Amino acid sequence: MTDYVKTYKCSTCDIAASGRGHLCHPNEKELPFTCEFCKKETDDARHVCKAMLDSIEYICKKCGRLAPYDTQLCEPQLVSGD
């Protein structure tokens, strides 16, 4: 599990996010980073890989982006199985 340090204030929702920010509005100054799911180093702040897709649990009610953790979105909502 990755420990996120809340050092970035999201310009969309004003909530403190990790150094990389939310997927809705990422902090591109923290690039490149290593994906915790596929271990690939990437310059894409909104990187999504197959391993991450398999872990998707949340959708942002504001922008529709998907994420495995609620902390990665401005207005997270659980994706229903319906």
Buried (B, 14 or more C-beta within 10 A) or exposed (E): EEEBEEEBEBEBBEBBBBEBBBBBBBBEEBBEBEBEBBEEEBEEBBBBBEBBEEBEEBBBEBBEBBBBBEBBBBBBEEEEEE
